């Protein structure tokens, strides 16, 4: 198992050391963009359009739920 992890680590380093495509600042591996969005949303919440948020508030009020 250690050999496998070592090989994967080497592959990741090799891929990440490649120059990024034009218009990009870095090379990302599958799952990295999603991990970043997850961390950002855990830290700052999920962005909602103001109209959608107002609709949620209206529905809550109509059901007697205080927000």
PDB file of N, CA, C, O and CB in Angstrom:
ATOM      1  N   UNK A   1       0.835  -1.205   0.000  1.00  0.00           N
ATOM      2  CA  UNK A   1       0.000   0.000   0.000  1.00  0.00           C
ATOM      3  C   UNK A   1       0.868   1.253   0.000  1.00  0.00           C
ATOM      4  O   UNK A   1       0.533   2.231  -0.668  1.00  0.00           O
ATOM      5  CB  UNK A   1      -0.944   0.007   1.219  1.00  0.00           C
ATOM      6  N   UNK A   2       1.986   1.242   0.743  1.00  0.00           N
ATOM      7  CA  UNK A   2       2.869   2.404   0.765  1.00  0.00           C
ATOM      8  C   UNK A   2       3.418   2.719  -0.617  1.00  0.00           C
ATOM      9  O   UNK A   2       3.548   3.886  -0.987  1.00  0.00           O
ATOM     10  CB  UNK A   2       4.013   2.175   1.734  1.00  0.00           C
ATOM     11  N   UNK A   3       3.740   1.679  -1.379  1.00  0.00           N
ATOM     12  CA  UNK A   3       4.266   1.892  -2.733  1.00  0.00           C
ATOM     13  C   UNK A   3       3.218   2.568  -3.602  1.00  0.00           C
ATOM     14  O   UNK A   3       3.538   3.473  -4.373  1.00  0.00           O
ATOM     15  CB  UNK A   3       4.707   0.554  -3.370  1.00  0.00           C
ATOM     16  N   UNK A   4       1.984   2.141  -3.484  1.00  0.00           N
ATOM     17  CA  UNK A   4       0.891   2.737  -4.250  1.00  0.00           C
ATOM     18  C   UNK A   4       0.744   4.220  -3.904  1.00  0.00           C
ATOM     19  O   UNK A   4       0.647   5.064  -4.796  1.00  0.00           O
ATOM     20  CB  UNK A   4      -0.432   1.988  -3.980  1.00  0.00           C
ATOM     21  N   UNK A   5       0.727   4.531  -2.609  1.00  0.00           N
ATOM     22  CA  UNK A   5       0.573   5.923  -2.184  1.00  0.00           C
ATOM     23  C   UNK A   5       1.742   6.776  -2.646  1.00  0.00           C
ATOM     24  O   UNK A   5       1.564   7.938  -3.009  1.00  0.00           O
ATOM     25  CB  UNK A   5       0.440   6.005  -0.669  1.00  0.00           C
ATOM     26  N   UNK A   6       2.926   6.206  -2.634  1.00  0.00           N
ATOM     27  CA  UNK A   6       4.105   6.920  -3.113  1.00  0.00           C
ATOM     28  C   UNK A   6       3.976   7.226  -4.604  1.00  0.00           C
ATOM     29  O   UNK A   6       4.287   8.333  -5.044  1.00  0.00           O
ATOM     30  CB  UNK A   6       5.379   6.100  -2.844  1.00  0.00           C
ATOM     31  N   UNK A   7       3.516   6.243  -5.380  1.00  0.00           N
ATOM     32  CA  UNK A   7       3.331   6.445  -6.812  1.00  0.00           C
ATOM     33  C   UNK A   7       2.258   7.498  -7.100  1.00  0.00           C
ATOM     34  O   UNK A   7       2.420   8.325  -7.996  1.00  0.00           O
ATOM     35  CB  UNK A   7       2.962   5.126  -7.483  1.00  0.00           C
ATOM     36  N   UNK A   8       1.180   7.463  -6.347  1.00  0.00           N
ATOM     37  CA  UNK A   8       0.111   8.455  -6.527  1.00  0.00           C
ATOM     38  C   UNK A   8       0.644   9.841  -6.191  1.00  0.00           C
ATOM     39  O   UNK A   8       0.376  10.800  -6.915  1.00  0.00           O
ATOM     40  CB  UNK A   8      -1.123   8.115  -5.640  1.00  0.00           C
ATOM     41  N   UNK A   9       1.390   9.955  -5.109  1.00  0.00           N
ATOM     42  CA  UNK A   9       1.964  11.235  -4.707  1.00  0.00           C
ATOM     43  C   UNK A   9       2.898  11.774  -5.790  1.00  0.00           C
ATOM     44  O   UNK A   9       2.880  12.966  -6.096  1.00  0.00           O
ATOM     45  CB  UNK A   9       2.720  11.090  -3.377  1.00  0.00           C
ATOM     46  N   UNK A  10       3.705  10.897  -6.362  1.00  0.00           N
ATOM     47  CA  UNK A  10       4.610  11.309  -7.443  1.00  0.00           C
ATOM     48  C   UNK A  10       3.829  11.769  -8.671  1.00  0.00           C
ATOM     49  O   UNK A  10       4.194  12.758  -9.306  1.00  0.00           O
ATOM     50  CB  UNK A  10       5.552  10.155  -7.824  1.00  0.00           C
ATOM     51  N   UNK A  11       2.768  11.062  -9.001  1.00  0.00           N
ATOM     52  CA  UNK A  11       1.936  11.443 -10.134  1.00  0.00           C
ATOM     53  C   UNK A  11       1.296  12.812  -9.908  1.00  0.00           C
ATOM     54  O   UNK A  11       1.273  13.648 -10.812  1.00  0.00           O
ATOM     55  CB  UNK A  11       0.856  10.388 -10.379  1.00  0.00           C
ATOM     56  N   UNK A  12       0.783  13.035  -8.713  1.00  0.00           N
ATOM     57  CA  UNK A  12       0.167  14.321  -8.386  1.00  0.00           C
ATOM     58  C   UNK A  12       1.201  15.436  -8.532  1.00  0.00           C
ATOM     59  O   UNK A  12       0.908  16.476  -9.122  1.00  0.00           O
ATOM     60  CB  UNK A  12      -0.420  14.304  -6.944  1.00  0.00           C
ATOM     61  N   UNK A  13       2.395  15.231  -8.007  1.00  0.00           N
ATOM     62  CA  UNK A  13       3.448  16.252  -8.113  1.00  0.00           C
ATOM     63  C   UNK A  13       3.806  16.523  -9.566  1.00  0.00           C
ATOM     64  O   UNK A  13       4.025  17.671  -9.953  1.00  0.00           O
ATOM     65  CB  UNK A  13       4.700  15.815  -7.340  1.00  0.00           C
ATOM     66  N   UNK A  14       3.866  15.474 -10.364  1.00  0.00           N
ATOM     67  CA  UNK A  14       4.200  15.637 -11.773  1.00  0.00           C
ATOM     68  C   UNK A  14       3.120  16.427 -12.510  1.00  0.00           C
ATOM     69  O   UNK A  14       3.423  17.342 -13.275  1.00  0.00           O
ATOM     70  CB  UNK A  14       4.394  14.272 -12.431  1.00  0.00           C
ATOM     71  N   UNK A  15       1.867  16.068 -12.272  1.00  0.00           N
ATOM     72  CA  UNK A  15       0.759  16.765 -12.932  1.00  0.00           C
ATOM     73  C   UNK A  15       0.719  18.227 -12.490  1.00  0.00           C
ATOM     74  O   UNK A  15       0.556  19.117 -13.324  1.00  0.00           O
ATOM     75  CB  UNK A  15      -0.590  16.069 -12.617  1.00  0.00           C
ATOM     76  N   UNK A  16       0.866  18.485 -11.190  1.00  0.00           N
ATOM     77  CA  UNK A  16       0.779  19.841 -10.658  1.00  0.00           C
ATOM     78  C   UNK A  16       1.957  20.706 -11.107  1.00  0.00           C
ATOM     79  O   UNK A  16       1.861  21.933 -11.097  1.00  0.00           O
ATOM     80  CB  UNK A  16       0.716  19.802  -9.138  1.00  0.00           C
ATOM     81  N   UNK A  17       3.063  20.078 -11.500  1.00  0.00           N
ATOM     82  CA  UNK A  17       4.229  20.849 -11.935  1.00  0.00           C
ATOM     83  C   UNK A  17       4.132  21.271 -13.397  1.00  0.00           C
ATOM     84  O   UNK A  17       4.963  22.043 -13.873  1.00  0.00           O
ATOM     85  CB  UNK A  17       5.493  20.042 -11.722  1.00  0.00           C
ATOM     86  N   UNK A  18       3.132  20.775 -14.109  1.00  0.00           N
ATOM     87  CA  UNK A  18       2.938  21.161 -15.509  1.00  0.00           C
ATOM     88  C   UNK A  18       2.493  22.620 -15.572  1.00  0.00           C
ATOM     89  O   UNK A  18       1.792  23.097 -14.680  1.00  0.00           O
ATOM     90  CB  UNK A  18       1.892  20.235 -16.205  1.00  0.00           C
ATOM     91  N   UNK A  19       2.899  23.326 -16.622  1.00  0.00           N
ATOM     92  CA  UNK A  19       2.421  24.703 -16.757  1.00  0.00           C
ATOM     93  C   UNK A  19       0.917  24.711 -17.031  1.00  0.00           C
ATOM     94  O   UNK A  19       0.418  23.886 -17.795  1.00  0.00           O
ATOM     95  CB  UNK A  19       3.182  25.439 -17.890  1.00  0.00           C
ATOM     96  N   UNK A  20       0.201  25.642 -16.408  1.00  0.00           N
ATOM     97  CA  UNK A  20      -1.250  25.690 -16.640  1.00  0.00           C
ATOM     98  C   UNK A  20      -1.567  26.135 -18.066  1.00  0.00           C
ATOM     99  O   UNK A  20      -0.761  26.794 -18.723  1.00  0.00           O
ATOM    100  CB  UNK A  20      -1.922  26.639 -15.633  1.00  0.00           C
ATOM    101  N   UNK A  21      -2.738  25.767 -18.518  1.00  0.00           N
ATOM    102  CA  UNK A  21      -3.209  26.187 -19.835  1.00  0.00           C
ATOM    103  C   UNK A  21      -3.377  27.700 -19.854  1.00  0.00           C
ATOM    104  O   UNK A  21      -3.565  28.329 -18.813  1.00  0.00           O
ATOM    105  CB  UNK A  21      -4.542  25.483 -20.198  1.00  0.00           C
ATOM    106  N   UNK A  22      -3.309  28.271 -21.043  1.00  0.00           N
ATOM    107  CA  UNK A  22      -3.468  29.713 -21.202  1.00  0.00           C
ATOM    108  C   UNK A  22      -4.793  30.152 -20.572  1.00  0.00           C
ATOM    109  O   UNK A  22      -5.843  29.556 -20.813  1.00  0.00           O
ATOM    110  CB  UNK A  22      -3.412  30.114 -22.705  1.00  0.00           C
ATOM    111  N   UNK A  23      -4.716  31.203 -19.763  1.00  0.00           N
ATOM    112  CA  UNK A  23      -5.903  31.734 -19.111  1.00  0.00           C
ATOM    113  C   UNK A  23      -6.166  31.152 -17.732  1.00  0.00           C
ATOM    114  O   UNK A  23      -7.121  31.545 -17.061  1.00  0.00           O
ATOM    115  CB  UNK A  23      -7.084  31.497 -19.971  1.00  0.00           C
ATOM    116  N   UNK A  24      -5.318  30.209 -17.302  1.00  0.00           N
ATOM    117  CA  UNK A  24      -5.475  29.592 -15.988  1.00  0.00           C
ATOM    118  C   UNK A  24      -4.226  29.843 -15.151  1.00  0.00           C
ATOM    119  O   UNK A  24      -3.131  29.996 -15.691  1.00  0.00           O
ATOM    120  CB  UNK A  24      -5.745  28.074 -16.120  1.00  0.00           C
ATOM    121  N   UNK A  25      -4.393  29.884 -13.840  1.00  0.00           N
ATOM    122  CA  UNK A  25      -3.259  30.178 -12.968  1.00  0.00           C
ATOM    123  C   UNK A  25      -2.620  28.930 -12.368  1.00  0.00           C
ATOM    124  O   UNK A  25      -1.512  28.996 -11.835  1.00  0.00           O
ATOM    125  CB  UNK A  25      -3.697  31.091 -11.865  1.00  0.00           C
ATOM    126  N   UNK A  26      -3.312  27.792 -12.450  1.00  0.00           N
ATOM    127  CA  UNK A  26      -2.750  26.564 -11.893  1.00  0.00           C
ATOM    128  C   UNK A  26      -3.415  25.342 -12.503  1.00  0.00           C
ATOM    129  O   UNK A  26      -4.487  25.424 -13.104  1.00  0.00           O
ATOM    130  CB  UNK A  26      -2.905  26.544 -10.370  1.00  0.00           C
ATOM    131  N   UNK A  27      -2.756  24.216 -12.334  1.00  0.00           N
ATOM    132  CA  UNK A  27      -3.295  22.936 -12.778  1.00  0.00           C
ATOM    133  C   UNK A  27      -4.049  22.331 -11.597  1.00  0.00           C
ATOM    134  O   UNK A  27      -3.510  22.231 -10.494  1.00  0.00           O
ATOM    135  CB  UNK A  27      -2.156  21.971 -13.296  1.00  0.00           C
ATOM    136  N   UNK A  28      -5.295  21.927 -11.831  1.00  0.00           N
ATOM    137  CA  UNK A  28      -6.106  21.325 -10.783  1.00  0.00           C
ATOM    138  C   UNK A  28      -6.387  19.866 -11.113  1.00  0.00           C
ATOM    139  O   UNK A  28      -6.514  19.487 -12.277  1.00  0.00           O
ATOM    140  CB  UNK A  28      -7.422  22.099 -10.600  1.00  0.00           C
ATOM    141  N   UNK A  29      -6.478  19.074 -10.083  1.00  0.00           N
ATOM    142  CA  UNK A  29      -6.829  17.667 -10.224  1.00  0.00           C
ATOM    143  C   UNK A  29      -8.339  17.500 -10.066  1.00  0.00           C
ATOM    144  O   UNK A  29      -8.994  18.367  -9.489  1.00  0.00           O
ATOM    145  CB  UNK A  29      -6.068  16.802  -9.187  1.00  0.00           C
ATOM    146  N   UNK A  30      -8.898  16.406 -10.564  1.00  0.00           N
ATOM    147  CA  UNK A  30     -10.330  16.171 -10.380  1.00  0.00           C
ATOM    148  C   UNK A  30     -10.713  16.245  -8.895  1.00  0.00           C
ATOM    149  O   UNK A  30     -10.062  15.644  -8.040  1.00  0.00           O
ATOM    150  CB  UNK A  30     -10.726  14.799 -10.964  1.00  0.00           C
ATOM    151  N   UNK A  31     -11.756  16.976  -8.620  1.00  0.00           N
ATOM    152  CA  UNK A  31     -12.249  17.115  -7.254  1.00  0.00           C
ATOM    153  C   UNK A  31     -11.745  18.361  -6.545  1.00  0.00           C
ATOM    154  O   UNK A  31     -12.375  18.812  -5.589  1.00  0.00           O
ATOM    155  CB  UNK A  31     -11.867  15.917  -6.462  1.00  0.00           C
ATOM    156  N   UNK A  32     -10.629  18.929  -6.984  1.00  0.00           N
ATOM    157  CA  UNK A  32     -10.093  20.115  -6.304  1.00  0.00           C
ATOM    158  C   UNK A  32     -11.032  21.322  -6.383  1.00  0.00           C
ATOM    159  O   UNK A  32     -11.229  21.994  -5.370  1.00  0.00           O
ATOM    160  CB  UNK A  32      -8.747  20.483  -6.903  1.00  0.00           C
ATOM    161  N   UNK A  33     -11.619  21.623  -7.549  1.00  0.00           N
ATOM    162  CA  UNK A  33     -12.554  22.766  -7.562  1.00  0.00           C
ATOM    163  C   UNK A  33     -13.736  22.557  -6.607  1.00  0.00           C
ATOM    164  O   UNK A  33     -14.158  23.485  -5.917  1.00  0.00           O
ATOM    165  CB  UNK A  33     -13.079  23.000  -8.986  1.00  0.00           C
ATOM    166  N   UNK A  34     -14.257  21.345  -6.578  1.00  0.00           N
ATOM    167  CA  UNK A  34     -15.393  21.050  -5.696  1.00  0.00           C
ATOM    168  C   UNK A  34     -14.992  21.156  -4.221  1.00  0.00           C
ATOM    169  O   UNK A  34     -15.765  21.655  -3.403  1.00  0.00           O
ATOM    170  CB  UNK A  34     -15.947  19.642  -5.992  1.00  0.00           C
ATOM    171  N   UNK A  35     -13.799  20.693  -3.884  1.00  0.00           N
ATOM    172  CA  UNK A  35     -13.316  20.804  -2.502  1.00  0.00           C
ATOM    173  C   UNK A  35     -13.190  22.259  -2.085  1.00  0.00           C
ATOM    174  O   UNK A  35     -13.510  22.615  -0.951  1.00  0.00           O
ATOM    175  CB  UNK A  35     -11.966  20.097  -2.343  1.00  0.00           C
ATOM    176  N   UNK A  36     -12.728  23.093  -2.992  1.00  0.00           N
ATOM    177  CA  UNK A  36     -12.582  24.526  -2.684  1.00  0.00           C
ATOM    178  C   UNK A  36     -13.933  25.186  -2.474  1.00  0.00           C
ATOM    179  O   UNK A  36     -14.104  25.984  -1.553  1.00  0.00           O
ATOM    180  CB  UNK A  36     -11.825  25.243  -3.807  1.00  0.00           C
ATOM    181  N   UNK A  37     -14.890  24.853  -3.327  1.00  0.00           N
ATOM    182  CA  UNK A  37     -16.235  25.416  -3.173  1.00  0.00           C
ATOM    183  C   UNK A  37     -16.841  24.955  -1.854  1.00  0.00           C
ATOM    184  O   UNK A  37     -17.469  25.745  -1.149  1.00  0.00           O
ATOM    185  CB  UNK A  37     -17.144  25.005  -4.358  1.00  0.00           C
ATOM    186  N   UNK A  38     -16.658  23.682  -1.515  1.00  0.00           N
ATOM    187  CA  UNK A  38     -17.176  23.140  -0.253  1.00  0.00           C
ATOM    188  C   UNK A  38     -16.607  23.922   0.934  1.00  0.00           C
ATOM    189  O   UNK A  38     -17.351  24.355   1.815  1.00  0.00           O
ATOM    190  CB  UNK A  38     -16.828  21.632  -0.121  1.00  0.00           C
ATOM    191  N   UNK A  39     -15.299  24.096   0.949  1.00  0.00           N
ATOM    192  CA  UNK A  39     -14.655  24.814   2.061  1.00  0.00           C
ATOM    193  C   UNK A  39     -15.137  26.256   2.135  1.00  0.00           C
ATOM    194  O   UNK A  39     -15.371  26.783   3.223  1.00  0.00           O
ATOM    195  CB  UNK A  39     -13.126  24.782   1.911  1.00  0.00           C
ATOM    196  N   UNK A  40     -15.285  26.897   0.970  1.00  0.00           N
ATOM    197  CA  UNK A  40     -15.763  28.270   0.941  1.00  0.00           C
ATOM    198  C   UNK A  40     -17.192  28.364   1.483  1.00  0.00           C
ATOM    199  O   UNK A  40     -17.518  29.288   2.228  1.00  0.00           O
ATOM    200  CB  UNK A  40     -15.697  28.825  -0.486  1.00  0.00           C
ATOM    201  N   UNK A  41     -18.032  27.411   1.110  1.00  0.00           N
ATOM    202  CA  UNK A  41     -19.427  27.452   1.563  1.00  0.00           C
ATOM    203  C   UNK A  41     -19.566  27.088   3.027  1.00  0.00           C
ATOM    204  O   UNK A  41     -20.459  27.597   3.705  1.00  0.00           O
ATOM    205  CB  UNK A  41     -20.275  26.519   0.731  1.00  0.00           C
ATOM    206  N   UNK A  42     -18.701  26.215   3.529  1.00  0.00           N
ATOM    207  CA  UNK A  42     -18.703  25.926   4.962  1.00  0.00           C
ATOM    208  C   UNK A  42     -18.339  27.187   5.741  1.00  0.00           C
ATOM    209  O   UNK A  42     -18.930  27.477   6.782  1.00  0.00           O
ATOM    210  CB  UNK A  42     -17.718  24.775   5.295  1.00  0.00           C
ATOM    211  N   UNK A  43     -17.364  27.932   5.229  1.00  0.00           N
ATOM    212  CA  UNK A  43     -16.889  29.132   5.917  1.00  0.00           C
ATOM    213  C   UNK A  43     -17.842  30.315   5.770  1.00  0.00           C
ATOM    214  O   UNK A  43     -17.996  31.105   6.702  1.00  0.00           O
ATOM    215  CB  UNK A  43     -15.527  29.517   5.393  1.00  0.00           C
ATOM    216  N   UNK A  44     -18.496  30.445   4.582  1.00  0.00           N
ATOM    217  CA  UNK A  44     -19.252  31.668   4.296  1.00  0.00           C
ATOM    218  C   UNK A  44     -20.719  31.441   3.953  1.00  0.00           C
ATOM    219  O   UNK A  44     -21.444  32.403   3.697  1.00  0.00           O
ATOM    220  CB  UNK A  44     -18.607  32.392   3.175  1.00  0.00           C
ATOM    221  N   UNK A  45     -21.166  30.198   3.942  1.00  0.00           N
ATOM    222  CA  UNK A  45     -22.557  29.913   3.606  1.00  0.00           C
ATOM    223  C   UNK A  45     -22.760  29.715   2.116  1.00  0.00           C
ATOM    224  O   UNK A  45     -21.839  29.900   1.320  1.00  0.00           O
ATOM    225  CB  UNK A  45     -23.446  31.026   4.095  1.00  0.00           C
ATOM    226  N   UNK A  46     -23.971  29.339   1.749  1.00  0.00           N
ATOM    227  CA  UNK A  46     -24.317  29.091   0.351  1.00  0.00           C
ATOM    228  C   UNK A  46     -24.945  30.360  -0.216  1.00  0.00           C
ATOM    229  O   UNK A  46     -25.929  30.864   0.326  1.00  0.00           O
ATOM    230  CB  UNK A  46     -25.288  27.867   0.211  1.00  0.00           C
ATOM    231  N   UNK A  47     -24.379  30.874  -1.305  1.00  0.00           N
ATOM    232  CA  UNK A  47     -24.944  32.106  -1.867  1.00  0.00           C
ATOM    233  C   UNK A  47     -26.336  31.862  -2.463  1.00  0.00           C
ATOM    234  O   UNK A  47     -26.573  30.870  -3.151  1.00  0.00           O
ATOM    235  CB  UNK A  47     -24.005  32.677  -2.943  1.00  0.00           C
ATOM    236  N   UNK A  48     -27.236  32.789  -2.179  1.00  0.00           N
ATOM    237  CA  UNK A  48     -28.591  32.727  -2.723  1.00  0.00           C
ATOM    238  C   UNK A  48     -28.920  34.055  -3.376  1.00  0.00           C
ATOM    239  O   UNK A  48     -28.540  35.116  -2.881  1.00  0.00           O
ATOM    240  CB  UNK A  48     -29.628  32.384  -1.618  1.00  0.00           C
ATOM    241  N   UNK A  49     -29.624  33.987  -4.481  1.00  0.00           N
ATOM    242  CA  UNK A  49     -30.141  35.184  -5.131  1.00  0.00           C
ATOM    243  C   UNK A  49     -31.105  35.879  -4.158  1.00  0.00           C
ATOM    244  O   UNK A  49     -31.851  35.214  -3.438  1.00  0.00           O
ATOM    245  CB  UNK A  49     -30.854  34.830  -6.489  1.00  0.00           C
ATOM    246  N   UNK A  50     -31.086  37.196  -4.142  1.00  0.00           N
ATOM    247  CA  UNK A  50     -31.930  37.942  -3.200  1.00  0.00           C
ATOM    248  C   UNK A  50     -33.416  37.629  -3.383  1.00  0.00           C
ATOM    249  O   UNK A  50     -34.149  37.533  -2.398  1.00  0.00           O
ATOM    250  CB  UNK A  50     -31.698  39.440  -3.366  1.00  0.00           C
ATOM    251  N   UNK A  51     -33.864  37.472  -4.616  1.00  0.00           N
ATOM    252  CA  UNK A  51     -35.279  37.148  -4.863  1.00  0.00           C
ATOM    253  C   UNK A  51     -35.647  35.789  -4.268  1.00  0.00           C
ATOM    254  O   UNK A  51     -36.730  35.627  -3.705  1.00  0.00           O
ATOM    255  CB  UNK A  51     -35.575  37.156  -6.377  1.00  0.00           C
ATOM    256  N   UNK A  52     -34.753  34.821  -4.392  1.00  0.00           N
ATOM    257  CA  UNK A  52     -35.011  33.491  -3.829  1.00  0.00           C
ATOM    258  C   UNK A  52     -35.069  33.586  -2.307  1.00  0.00           C
ATOM    259  O   UNK A  52     -35.960  33.012  -1.680  1.00  0.00           O
ATOM    260  CB  UNK A  52     -33.915  32.474  -4.272  1.00  0.00           C
ATOM    261  N   UNK A  53     -34.118  34.313  -1.710  1.00  0.00           N
ATOM    262  CA  UNK A  53     -34.117  34.466  -0.256  1.00  0.00           C
ATOM    263  C   UNK A  53     -35.406  35.138   0.215  1.00  0.00           C
ATOM    264  O   UNK A  53     -35.987  34.728   1.220  1.00  0.00           O
ATOM    265  CB  UNK A  53     -32.893  35.283   0.199  1.00  0.00           C
ATOM    266  N   UNK A  54     -35.854  36.165  -0.502  1.00  0.00           N
ATOM    267  CA  UNK A  54     -37.098  36.844  -0.127  1.00  0.00           C
ATOM    268  C   UNK A  54     -38.292  35.910  -0.253  1.00  0.00           C
ATOM    269  O   UNK A  54     -39.217  35.982   0.556  1.00  0.00           O
ATOM    270  CB  UNK A  54     -37.312  38.087  -0.995  1.00  0.00           C
ATOM    271  N   UNK A  55     -38.290  35.038  -1.250  1.00  0.00           N
ATOM    272  CA  UNK A  55     -39.366  34.047  -1.387  1.00  0.00           C
ATOM    273  C   UNK A  55     -39.366  33.084  -0.201  1.00  0.00           C
ATOM    274  O   UNK A  55     -40.426  32.732   0.316  1.00  0.00           O
ATOM    275  CB  UNK A  55     -39.215  33.262  -2.709  1.00  0.00           C
ATOM    276  N   UNK A  56     -38.193  32.666   0.224  1.00  0.00           N
ATOM    277  CA  UNK A  56     -38.086  31.779   1.390  1.00  0.00           C
ATOM    278  C   UNK A  56     -38.635  32.480   2.627  1.00  0.00           C
ATOM    279  O   UNK A  56     -39.376  31.883   3.408  1.00  0.00           O
ATOM    280  CB  UNK A  56     -36.615  31.347   1.624  1.00  0.00           C
ATOM    281  N   UNK A  57     -38.269  33.746   2.803  1.00  0.00           N
ATOM    282  CA  UNK A  57     -38.774  34.505   3.953  1.00  0.00           C
ATOM    283  C   UNK A  57     -40.297  34.644   3.907  1.00  0.00           C
ATOM    284  O   UNK A  57     -40.968  34.508   4.930  1.00  0.00           O
ATOM    285  CB  UNK A  57     -38.123  35.896   3.997  1.00  0.00           C
ATOM    286  N   UNK A  58     -40.837  34.916   2.719  1.00  0.00           N
ATOM    287  CA  UNK A  58     -42.289  35.049   2.570  1.00  0.00           C
ATOM    288  C   UNK A  58     -42.996  33.743   2.918  1.00  0.00           C
ATOM    289  O   UNK A  58     -44.014  33.761   3.610  1.00  0.00           O
ATOM    290  CB  UNK A  58     -42.645  35.475   1.137  1.00  0.00           C
ATOM    291  N   UNK A  59     -42.483  32.632   2.460  1.00  0.00           N
ATOM    292  CA  UNK A  59     -43.086  31.324   2.761  1.00  0.00           C
ATOM    293  C   UNK A  59     -43.008  31.048   4.257  1.00  0.00           C
ATOM    294  O   UNK A  59     -43.971  30.575   4.860  1.00  0.00           O
ATOM    295  CB  UNK A  59     -42.378  30.191   1.966  1.00  0.00           C
ATOM    296  N   UNK A  60     -41.858  31.344   4.849  1.00  0.00           N
ATOM    297  CA  UNK A  60     -41.707  31.120   6.291  1.00  0.00           C
ATOM    298  C   UNK A  60     -42.725  31.952   7.070  1.00  0.00           C
ATOM    299  O   UNK A  60     -43.377  31.447   7.984  1.00  0.00           O
ATOM    300  CB  UNK A  60     -40.270  31.466   6.749  1.00  0.00           C
ATOM    301  N   UNK A  61     -42.858  33.209   6.711  1.00  0.00           N
ATOM    302  CA  UNK A  61     -43.821  34.090   7.391  1.00  0.00           C
ATOM    303  C   UNK A  61     -45.243  33.577   7.229  1.00  0.00           C
ATOM    304  O   UNK A  61     -46.039  33.623   8.167  1.00  0.00           O
ATOM    305  CB  UNK A  61     -43.721  35.523   6.847  1.00  0.00           C
ATOM    306  N   UNK A  62     -45.562  33.081   6.020  1.00  0.00           N
ATOM    307  CA  UNK A  62     -46.927  32.588   5.780  1.00  0.00           C
ATOM    308  C   UNK A  62     -47.219  31.331   6.605  1.00  0.00           C
ATOM    309  O   UNK A  62     -48.383  31.007   6.842  1.00  0.00           O
ATOM    310  CB  UNK A  62     -47.132  32.289   4.281  1.00  0.00           C
ATOM    311  N   UNK A  63     -46.191  30.630   7.039  1.00  0.00           N
ATOM    312  CA  UNK A  63     -46.350  29.437   7.864  1.00  0.00           C
ATOM    313  C   UNK A  63     -46.168  29.737   9.347  1.00  0.00           C
ATOM    314  O   UNK A  63     -46.194  28.833  10.181  1.00  0.00           O
ATOM    315  CB  UNK A  63     -45.363  28.371   7.431  1.00  0.00           C
ATOM    316  N   UNK A  64     -45.983  31.028   9.669  1.00  0.00           N
ATOM    317  CA  UNK A  64     -45.835  31.411  11.070  1.00  0.00           C
ATOM    318  C   UNK A  64     -44.446  31.155  11.628  1.00  0.00           C
ATOM    319  O   UNK A  64     -44.268  31.050  12.841  1.00  0.00           O
ATOM    320  CB  UNK A  64     -46.836  30.681  11.897  1.00  0.00           C
ATOM    321  N   UNK A  65     -43.478  31.055  10.757  1.00  0.00           N
ATOM    322  CA  UNK A  65     -42.100  30.807  11.189  1.00  0.00           C
ATOM    323  C   UNK A  65     -41.350  32.121  11.201  1.00  0.00           C
ATOM    324  O   UNK A  65     -41.300  32.826  10.193  1.00  0.00           O
ATOM    325  CB  UNK A  65     -41.391  29.776  10.264  1.00  0.00           C
ATOM    326  N   UNK A  66     -40.763  32.453  12.349  1.00  0.00           N
ATOM    327  CA  UNK A  66     -39.964  33.676  12.440  1.00  0.00           C
ATOM    328  C   UNK A  66     -38.537  33.391  12.004  1.00  0.00           C
ATOM    329  O   UNK A  66     -37.931  32.399  12.409  1.00  0.00           O
ATOM    330  CB  UNK A  66     -39.984  34.247  13.877  1.00  0.00           C
ATOM    331  N   UNK A  67     -38.018  34.274  11.176  1.00  0.00           N
ATOM    332  CA  UNK A  67     -36.644  34.120  10.703  1.00  0.00           C
ATOM    333  C   UNK A  67     -35.798  35.235  11.256  1.00  0.00           C
ATOM    334  O   UNK A  67     -34.600  35.296  10.979  1.00  0.00           O
ATOM    335  CB  UNK A  67     -36.579  34.105   9.168  1.00  0.00           C
TER     336      UNK A  67
END
